Amino acid sequence: MTRTDPPGFFADLRACMAFITILPTGKHPVYSPVGMIRFFPVVGLIIGALLVITDVPASMLWPAPAAALVDLIFLVAVTGAFHLDGLGDTADGMFSHRGRERALEIMKDSRTGMMGLVAVVLGLALKLAGIWSVKTNCSPVQAMAIFFLVPSFSRASMIFGVKYLNYGRKGKGTGKDLFDRPLNSKDFYLCLIPLGFSLFLGYKGLLLISGFALGCVAILKFYKQKMNCITGDMLGAMTEVMEAWLFMVAGMNIL
């Protein structure tokens, strides 16, 4: 069932969870593309909380490298590799050295090409290195806070993608319904939750906030120059790249 008007706070939250995760949402969640956009950072916080719950026993059973791999596997599994698929498709299209329309056609192809495979492997490797760095260079409390916040920031970045770039496909696509109306300030207010929590992290929080702003600007500028549009696949790729980038930023050993 699809609705374009917001059906309600909890219904929109369930719709968002069903759209970007494999977490249980009860029977027959309403598909509310317009209403669920604002909940991207909230669902990210839910993922982050589950990541913390995954990391604690993993860190008790294994050393940091193995625990980091368990964390990475969880992040892939909880989304059903949804965003990774977008990363692979986006890389295949954008780095095919073809025109915009042909690149968009390549993104729709379910087969993964060499550039897509390389992007997925490098993205996972970067994320693993970032998680490992957080576990190594941060206190346990800092690490748990970072694990809680990074999935929220990375999914919040999709709201900026929807806001500042036009949808690129003619007709239907995975993310087409998210662009049914222009976004306004009400669609961004839940982004204040991870922002507020970050302020309690000291300089690590400032790193996360700065990394988020820099990452969003860089990716959207790249999309603008390369394609002058955005698609559902590109939103997924943005989430993956931002998540890996923010783990790397938070894990930097600068003090």
ZAMIZA-675692 format. One record per residue (C-alpha): x negated, y negated, z; residue number from 1; residue in one letter. Coordinates in Angstrom, 2 decimals, always signed. Layout:
// residues N
+---------+---------+---------+-----+---+
!       X !       Y !       Z !   k ! r !
+---------+---------+---------+-----+---+
!       X !       Y !       Z ! NUM ! A !
...
+---------+---------+---------+-----+---+
// end
This chain:
// residues 255
+---------+---------+---------+-----+---+
!       X !       Y !       Z !   k ! r !
+---------+---------+---------+-----+---+
!   +0.00 !   +0.00 !   +0.00 !   1 ! M !
!   -1.39 !   -3.39 !   -1.01 !   2 ! T !
!   -0.56 !   -6.82 !   +0.32 !   3 ! R !
!   -2.13 !  -10.13 !   -0.65 !   4 ! T !
!   -0.74 !  -12.04 !   +2.33 !   5 ! D !
!   -2.28 !  -11.37 !   +5.75 !   6 ! P !
!   -0.14 !   -8.73 !   +7.54 !   7 ! P !
!   -1.53 !   -9.50 !  +11.00 !   8 ! G !
!   -4.69 !   -9.56 !  +13.07 !   9 ! F !
!   -5.03 !   -5.86 !  +13.89 !  10 ! F !
!   -3.64 !   -4.69 !  +10.56 !  11 ! A !
!   -6.26 !   -6.79 !   +8.76 !  12 ! D !
!   -8.97 !   -5.41 !  +11.04 !  13 ! L !
!   -7.88 !   -1.85 !  +10.25 !  14 ! R !
!   -7.84 !   -2.70 !   +6.55 !  15 ! A !
!  -11.40 !   -4.01 !   +6.75 !  16 ! C !
!  -12.63 !   -0.94 !   +8.63 !  17 ! M !
!  -10.99 !   +1.36 !   +6.08 !  18 ! A !
!  -12.53 !   -0.60 !   +3.21 !  19 ! F !
!  -16.19 !   -0.76 !   +4.27 !  20 ! I !
!  -16.59 !   +2.19 !   +6.68 !  21 ! T !
!  -15.53 !   +5.80 !   +7.11 !  22 ! I !
!  -14.42 !   +5.14 !  +10.70 !  23 ! L !
!  -10.92 !   +6.38 !  +11.61 !  24 ! P !
!   -8.27 !   +3.67 !  +11.33 !  25 ! T !
!   -5.06 !   +5.58 !  +12.01 !  26 ! G !
!   -2.44 !   +6.58 !   +9.49 !  27 ! K !
!   -1.80 !   +4.56 !   +6.37 !  28 ! H !
!   -3.73 !   +1.32 !   +6.96 !  29 ! P !
!   -2.41 !   -1.53 !   +4.83 !  30 ! V !
!   -4.79 !   -2.70 !   +2.13 !  31 ! Y !
!   -5.01 !   -6.44 !   +2.75 !  32 ! S !
!   -7.93 !   -7.80 !   +0.70 !  33 ! P !
!   -7.28 !  -11.47 !   +1.45 !  34 ! V !
!   -6.65 !  -10.93 !   +5.14 !  35 ! G !
!   -9.53 !   -8.58 !   +5.83 !  36 ! M !
!  -12.33 !  -10.83 !   +4.55 !  37 ! I !
!  -12.69 !  -12.68 !   +7.84 !  38 ! R !
!  -13.18 !   -9.40 !   +9.69 !  39 ! F !
!  -16.40 !   -8.41 !   +7.92 !  40 ! F !
!  -18.59 !   -9.63 !  +10.83 !  41 ! P !
!  -16.28 !   -7.98 !  +13.40 !  42 ! V !
!  -16.50 !   -4.61 !  +11.69 !  43 ! V !
!  -20.25 !   -5.21 !  +11.57 !  44 ! G !
!  -20.23 !   -5.59 !  +15.35 !  45 ! L !
!  -18.37 !   -2.29 !  +15.67 !  46 ! I !
!  -21.00 !   -0.64 !  +13.49 !  47 ! I !
!  -23.71 !   -2.32 !  +15.56 !  48 ! G !
!  -22.21 !   -1.03 !  +18.82 !  49 ! A !
!  -22.13 !   +2.49 !  +17.40 !  50 ! L !
!  -25.72 !   +2.06 !  +16.23 !  51 ! L !
!  -26.75 !   +1.23 !  +19.81 !  52 ! V !
!  -24.88 !   +4.31 !  +21.05 !  53 ! I !
!  -26.72 !   +6.38 !  +18.43 !  54 ! T !
!  -30.13 !   +4.89 !  +19.18 !  55 ! D !
!  -30.11 !   +5.37 !  +22.96 !  56 ! V !
!  -30.03 !   +9.20 !  +22.99 !  57 ! P !
!  -32.18 !   +9.35 !  +19.83 !  58 ! A !
!  -34.87 !   +7.29 !  +21.59 !  59 ! S !
!  -34.73 !   +9.59 !  +24.60 !  60 ! M !
!  -35.21 !  +12.70 !  +22.47 !  61 ! L !
!  -37.73 !  +11.55 !  +19.87 !  62 ! W !
!  -40.53 !   +8.99 !  +19.39 !  63 ! P !
!  -39.81 !   +5.70 !  +17.65 !  64 ! A !
!  -40.34 !   +6.84 !  +14.02 !  65 ! P !
!  -37.92 !   +9.76 !  +14.32 !  66 ! A !
!  -35.37 !   +7.73 !  +16.29 !  67 ! A !
!  -35.54 !   +5.01 !  +13.63 !  68 ! A !
!  -34.79 !   +7.62 !  +10.98 !  69 ! L !
!  -31.76 !   +8.81 !  +12.96 !  70 ! V !
!  -30.56 !   +5.20 !  +13.14 !  71 ! D !
!  -31.01 !   +4.81 !   +9.40 !  72 ! L !
!  -29.06 !   +7.99 !   +8.68 !  73 ! I !
!  -26.23 !   +6.71 !  +10.87 !  74 ! F !
!  -26.07 !   +3.40 !   +8.96 !  75 ! L !
!  -25.87 !   +5.26 !   +5.66 !  76 ! V !
!  -23.27 !   +7.71 !   +6.95 !  77 ! A !
!  -20.96 !   +5.20 !   +8.66 !  78 ! V !
!  -20.37 !   +3.41 !   +5.34 !  79 ! T !
!  -20.25 !   +6.55 !   +3.23 !  80 ! G !
!  -23.20 !   +5.05 !   +1.30 !  81 ! A !
!  -20.69 !   +2.51 !   -0.06 !  82 ! F !
!  -23.09 !   -0.43 !   -0.03 !  83 ! H !
!  -26.00 !   +1.70 !   -1.23 !  84 ! L !
!  -23.98 !   +2.62 !   -4.30 !  85 ! D !
!  -23.52 !   -1.08 !   -4.95 !  86 ! G !
!  -27.24 !   -1.69 !   -4.55 !  87 ! L !
!  -28.09 !   +1.00 !   -7.10 !  88 ! G !
!  -25.50 !   -0.19 !   -9.61 !  89 ! D !
!  -26.54 !   -3.82 !   -9.20 !  90 ! T !
!  -30.21 !   -3.03 !   -9.75 !  91 ! A !
!  -29.42 !   -0.99 !  -12.85 !  92 ! D !
!  -27.44 !   -3.84 !  -14.35 !  93 ! G !
!  -29.41 !   -6.89 !  -13.29 !  94 ! M !
!  -32.82 !   -5.45 !  -14.14 !  95 ! F !
!  -31.77 !   -3.92 !  -17.45 !  96 ! S !
!  -33.00 !   -7.03 !  -19.31 !  97 ! H !
!  -29.64 !   -7.27 !  -21.07 !  98 ! R !
!  -27.13 !  -10.08 !  -21.31 !  99 ! G !
!  -24.57 !  -10.72 !  -18.61 ! 100 ! R !
!  -21.68 !   -8.77 !  -20.19 ! 101 ! E !
!  -23.84 !   -5.75 !  -20.94 ! 102 ! R !
!  -25.31 !   -5.88 !  -17.43 ! 103 ! A !
!  -21.80 !   -5.84 !  -15.97 ! 104 ! L !
!  -20.95 !   -2.82 !  -18.11 ! 105 ! E !
!  -24.05 !   -1.00 !  -16.85 ! 106 ! I !
!  -23.02 !   -1.73 !  -13.24 ! 107 ! M !
!  -19.70 !   +0.03 !  -13.87 ! 108 ! K !
!  -21.46 !   +3.21 !  -15.06 ! 109 ! D !
!  -21.26 !   +5.81 !  -12.27 ! 110 ! S !
!  -24.63 !   +7.23 !  -13.27 ! 111 ! R !
!  -27.68 !   +5.92 !  -11.42 ! 112 ! T !
!  -30.61 !   +4.80 !  -13.55 ! 113 ! G !
!  -34.29 !   +4.44 !  -12.70 ! 114 ! M !
!  -34.00 !   +0.86 !  -11.44 ! 115 ! M !
!  -31.08 !   +1.82 !   -9.24 ! 116 ! G !
!  -32.98 !   +4.76 !   -7.79 ! 117 ! L !
!  -36.03 !   +2.61 !   -7.12 ! 118 ! V !
!  -33.89 !   -0.09 !   -5.46 ! 119 ! A !
!  -32.15 !   +2.42 !   -3.17 ! 120 ! V !
!  -35.40 !   +4.13 !   -2.16 ! 121 ! V !
!  -37.18 !   +0.84 !   -1.50 ! 122 ! L !
!  -34.16 !   -0.57 !   +0.33 ! 123 ! G !
!  -33.97 !   +2.43 !   +2.65 ! 124 ! L !
!  -37.74 !   +2.36 !   +3.20 ! 125 ! A !
!  -37.62 !   -1.34 !   +4.08 ! 126 ! L !
!  -34.72 !   -0.80 !   +6.46 ! 127 ! K !
!  -36.51 !   +2.13 !   +8.14 ! 128 ! L !
!  -39.63 !   +0.00 !   +8.57 ! 129 ! A !
!  -37.54 !   -2.83 !  +10.01 ! 130 ! G !
!  -35.75 !   -0.61 !  +12.53 ! 131 ! I !
!  -39.05 !   +0.95 !  +13.53 ! 132 ! W !
!  -40.59 !   -2.51 !  +13.94 ! 133 ! S !
!  -37.73 !   -3.62 !  +16.18 ! 134 ! V !
!  -38.17 !   -0.55 !  +18.37 ! 135 ! K !
!  -41.93 !   -1.12 !  +18.56 ! 136 ! T !
!  -42.19 !   -4.89 !  +18.93 ! 137 ! N !
!  -39.10 !   -5.70 !  +21.01 ! 138 ! C !
!  -38.10 !   -4.89 !  +24.56 ! 139 ! S !
!  -35.36 !   -2.23 !  +24.91 ! 140 ! P !
!  -32.78 !   -4.90 !  +25.73 ! 141 ! V !
!  -33.82 !   -7.04 !  +22.76 ! 142 ! Q !
!  -33.73 !   -4.01 !  +20.46 ! 143 ! A !
!  -30.20 !   -3.08 !  +21.55 ! 144 ! M !
!  -29.02 !   -6.66 !  +21.00 ! 145 ! A !
!  -30.62 !   -6.75 !  +17.53 ! 146 ! I !
!  -29.09 !   -3.41 !  +16.58 ! 147 ! F !
!  -25.73 !   -4.78 !  +17.70 ! 148 ! F !
!  -26.00 !   -8.02 !  +15.72 ! 149 ! L !
!  -27.77 !   -7.21 !  +12.45 ! 150 ! V !
!  -24.90 !   -5.18 !  +10.89 ! 151 ! P !
!  -22.56 !   -8.07 !  +11.69 ! 152 ! S !
!  -24.77 !  -10.71 !  +10.10 ! 153 ! F !
!  -25.35 !   -8.59 !   +7.01 ! 154 ! S !
!  -21.63 !   -8.06 !   +6.45 ! 155 ! R !
!  -20.86 !  -11.71 !   +7.18 ! 156 ! A !
!  -23.05 !  -12.56 !   +4.19 ! 157 ! S !
!  -20.37 !  -11.10 !   +1.89 ! 158 ! M !
!  -17.98 !  -13.89 !   +2.91 ! 159 ! I !
!  -20.46 !  -16.45 !   +1.56 ! 160 ! F !
!  -20.76 !  -14.45 !   -1.64 ! 161 ! G !
!  -16.99 !  -14.55 !   -2.13 ! 162 ! V !
!  -16.89 !  -18.25 !   -1.28 ! 163 ! K !
!  -19.67 !  -19.61 !   -3.47 ! 164 ! Y !
!  -19.69 !  -17.44 !   -6.60 ! 165 ! L !
!  -16.91 !  -16.58 !   -9.02 ! 166 ! N !
!  -15.89 !  -13.01 !   -9.71 ! 167 ! Y !
!  -17.62 !  -11.82 !  -12.86 ! 168 ! G !
!  -15.42 !   -9.10 !  -14.33 ! 169 ! R !
!  -12.44 !   -9.48 !  -16.60 ! 170 ! K !
!   -9.64 !   -7.38 !  -15.17 ! 171 ! G !
!   -9.84 !   -5.12 !  -12.13 ! 172 ! K !
!  -12.91 !   -4.11 !  -10.18 ! 173 ! G !
!  -13.88 !   -2.92 !   -6.70 ! 174 ! T !
!  -14.06 !   -6.43 !   -5.28 ! 175 ! G !
!  -11.60 !   -8.26 !   -7.54 ! 176 ! K !
!   -8.83 !   -8.51 !   -4.92 ! 177 ! D !
!  -11.17 !  -10.35 !   -2.53 ! 178 ! L !
!  -11.12 !  -13.33 !   -4.90 ! 179 ! F !
!   -7.33 !  -13.75 !   -5.09 ! 180 ! D !
!   -7.49 !  -17.12 !   -3.33 ! 181 ! R !
!  -10.16 !  -19.70 !   -2.45 ! 182 ! P !
!  -11.63 !  -19.21 !   +1.02 ! 183 ! L !
!  -11.37 !  -21.85 !   +3.71 ! 184 ! N !
!  -12.86 !  -22.47 !   +7.14 ! 185 ! S !
!  -10.47 !  -19.98 !   +8.78 ! 186 ! K !
!  -12.16 !  -17.18 !   +6.87 ! 187 ! D !
!  -15.50 !  -17.99 !   +8.52 ! 188 ! F !
!  -14.62 !  -18.51 !  +12.19 ! 189 ! Y !
!  -15.37 !  -14.92 !  +13.25 ! 190 ! L !
!  -18.94 !  -15.43 !  +12.01 ! 191 ! C !
!  -19.36 !  -17.51 !  +15.16 ! 192 ! L !
!  -19.34 !  -14.32 !  +17.25 ! 193 ! I !
!  -22.73 !  -12.95 !  +16.11 ! 194 ! P !
!  -24.03 !  -16.51 !  +15.95 ! 195 ! L !
!  -23.06 !  -17.09 !  +19.58 ! 196 ! G !
!  -24.54 !  -13.82 !  +20.80 ! 197 ! F !
!  -27.79 !  -14.63 !  +19.00 ! 198 ! S !
!  -28.28 !  -17.73 !  +21.11 ! 199 ! L !
!  -28.85 !  -15.49 !  +24.15 ! 200 ! F !
!  -31.74 !  -13.72 !  +22.41 ! 201 ! L !
!  -34.18 !  -16.61 !  +22.60 ! 202 ! G !
!  -36.62 !  -16.89 !  +19.74 ! 203 ! Y !
!  -35.50 !  -13.52 !  +18.34 ! 204 ! K !
!  -32.02 !  -14.96 !  +18.01 ! 205 ! G !
!  -33.38 !  -17.99 !  +16.21 ! 206 ! L !
!  -35.25 !  -15.65 !  +13.87 ! 207 ! L !
!  -32.01 !  -13.81 !  +13.10 ! 208 ! L !
!  -30.09 !  -17.03 !  +12.44 ! 209 ! I !
!  -32.87 !  -18.48 !  +10.28 ! 210 ! S !
!  -33.32 !  -15.19 !   +8.44 ! 211 ! G !
!  -29.60 !  -14.99 !   +7.77 ! 212 ! F !
!  -29.44 !  -18.52 !   +6.35 ! 213 ! A !
!  -32.57 !  -18.05 !   +4.24 ! 214 ! L !
!  -31.46 !  -14.64 !   +2.98 ! 215 ! G !
!  -27.99 !  -15.84 !   +1.98 ! 216 ! C !
!  -29.33 !  -18.84 !   +0.11 ! 217 ! V !
!  -32.02 !  -16.80 !   -1.67 ! 218 ! A !
!  -29.70 !  -13.99 !   -2.77 ! 219 ! I !
!  -26.89 !  -16.27 !   -3.91 ! 220 ! L !
!  -29.32 !  -18.48 !   -5.80 ! 221 ! K !
!  -30.78 !  -15.39 !   -7.49 ! 222 ! F !
!  -27.29 !  -14.14 !   -8.42 ! 223 ! Y !
!  -26.40 !  -17.60 !   -9.72 ! 224 ! K !
!  -29.47 !  -17.83 !  -11.93 ! 225 ! Q !
!  -29.35 !  -14.23 !  -13.13 ! 226 ! K !
!  -25.62 !  -13.63 !  -13.60 ! 227 ! M !
!  -23.74 !  -16.83 !  -12.65 ! 228 ! N !
!  -21.14 !  -14.61 !  -10.95 ! 229 ! C !
!  -20.70 !  -11.86 !   -8.40 ! 230 ! I !
!  -18.98 !   -8.45 !   -8.30 ! 231 ! T !
!  -18.09 !   -5.86 !   -5.69 ! 232 ! G !
!  -21.32 !   -4.01 !   -6.43 ! 233 ! D !
!  -23.30 !   -7.20 !   -5.95 ! 234 ! M !
!  -21.58 !   -7.84 !   -2.62 ! 235 ! L !
!  -22.58 !   -4.35 !   -1.50 ! 236 ! G !
!  -26.13 !   -4.92 !   -2.65 ! 237 ! A !
!  -26.20 !   -8.21 !   -0.74 ! 238 ! M !
!  -25.16 !   -6.38 !   +2.43 ! 239 ! T !
!  -27.90 !   -3.77 !   +2.04 ! 240 ! E !
!  -30.63 !   -6.28 !   +1.25 ! 241 ! V !
!  -29.59 !   -8.57 !   +4.09 ! 242 ! M !
!  -29.51 !   -5.70 !   +6.60 ! 243 ! E !
!  -33.00 !   -4.51 !   +5.67 ! 244 ! A !
!  -34.32 !   -8.10 !   +5.60 ! 245 ! W !
!  -32.87 !   -8.98 !   +9.01 ! 246 ! L !
!  -34.31 !   -5.88 !  +10.66 ! 247 ! F !
!  -37.70 !   -6.81 !   +9.21 ! 248 ! M !
!  -37.33 !  -10.43 !  +10.40 ! 249 ! V !
!  -36.27 !   -9.38 !  +13.91 ! 250 ! A !
!  -39.12 !   -6.90 !  +14.14 ! 251 ! G !
!  -41.85 !   -9.41 !  +13.33 ! 252 ! M !
!  -44.57 !   -9.64 !  +15.95 ! 253 ! N !
!  -45.22 !  -13.39 !  +15.96 ! 254 ! I !
!  -45.59 !  -14.09 !  +19.69 ! 255 ! L !
+---------+---------+---------+-----+---+
// end
